[in-house]
């Protein structure tokens, strides 16, 4: 697979980061993300910003949403969330739009050299067994490319 070169959107994404001034030296998108040390939150936020800005994707927005599973919570809040059905390992994004041969698309965002946890691997295996597509994305651009291809746009 050929390396994807950084584009203006990738470089603009990092303009406000501490490492933003160095990203122009990057030779690939993956290298940009490693240099900028962008958070998974920022990647996900930019993903939804681009969906809203793109007329082809915006119409699907109600069926593409985030699952507020991560983040820091105190023990009381964590307990309440678990009682309410929050499940460890669920992907960051769910796309409830079937596209043959899949029932839907699950996207997990990772940054830097982060890998799936055991709970996330279990979730991935479970949804794939049920006919869903599961992808791990390290950039906004990667996730958008997968979503657009999945939707056939």
N, C-alpha and C positions, 0 to 999 in steps of 0.2 A: 504494500500500500504506500503510495507517495505521501510525503509529508505535506501537510496543509500549511501554506504560508499565512502569516498574520495579515489580516485585512484592517481597514480603517476602524471598523466597529470593535474589533479585538483590542486595538491599540487605544481607542477612545475609552473603552471600559476601564482601563488602568490609569487614565490620566490623573486621577485624584488619589492614587495609592502611593505609599512611600516609595515603592519600587518603580513607579510609573515612568520615570525618566530613563530607566534602563531597558524597557521592553522593546524599544525600536531596534535593539541589537539582536533580538531573538530571531532564530531561523525557522521556527515552527510555532504553531498555536500552542502546542503542549508546553514548549519551552517558555512562552509568554506567561502562561499560567503558573508555572513553577517559579519564575522570576518575580512575579508580582505577588505571589502568596495570597491570591484572592480567596475569600471564604466561600464555602458552599452556599451560604445565605446570599452573597452577592451574585453568584452565578444564577441561582434560582430567581432572584429578584429581576435580574436582567432578562432572563428567559421570559418571564411574564410581561415585562415591559415590551419586549419585541412582539409577543403575541398580540398585545393590545394595539401596537402600532401597525401591524400587518393586516390589511383588510381581509386577506385570504384566511388568516388564522383567527382573527378576532371573532368571527361568527361561531367558532367552536369553543370559545372561552368558558362558557357555562359547564362544559363537559370535560374541561382540562383544568385540574385544580391541585392545590397543595394539600398535603396531609400534615397537620401540625404535630408531628411525632417527636421531634428532637427538641433541643434547647435545654436550658437549665431550669430546674424546678425544685422547690423545697420538698421535703419528704411528704408533707400533708397534701400539697398540690399533685405530686406524682401519684400518691395513693388514690386521690379522687379521680385523676385521669384514667388510671388503670381500671377502677371500678366502672367508669363510664365507657370502657371498651377500647381505650388506646392500647395498641399492640406493638411491642418492640419489633423492629425490623421492617415495618411497612415502608414502601418506597416513598420518596419525597413527593412525586407527582403521579397522579392517576389520570389517565385519559380514557374516558368511558365511551369511546367511539369504536365500534367493531370494524375491522378491516380484514377481510379474508386473508389468511386462515385464522386470524386472532380475534379474541373477544374484546381486547383492549390493550393499552400500552401503559407500562409502569416505568418511570424514570427515577433513578437514584443518582443524585449529584454527589460527586467527590471532588476534593481539591488536592493539589500537590500529589503526594504519593499515598494518600489515604486509600484503604481497601475496604471491601465489604466486611461487616461484622458477621459473626456466626448467625445471629438472628436475621440479618439481612439476606444471607445465603439461604437460610431456611425459607424465608418469604419468597425469594426468587424461585426456588425449586417448586414451592407450592403453587405459585401463580402460573408458572410455565406448564406444570402438570395439568392445570385447568384450561390451558389454551390461550394464555395471555403472553404478550411479548414483554420482555424485561431488558432494560438497557441501563448501563452505568455510564454517565457522562461527566467529563472533566472540564467542560466549557459550555457556555451559552450557545456558541455556534454549533458545537457537536450535537447538542440536544435539539436545537431547531432543525438541523439537517435531518436528524432521525425522525422528528415529528412530521416534517413536510413530506418526507419519503413515505412514512407510514400512512399518512392521510391521502397520498397520491396526488399532491398538489404541484 
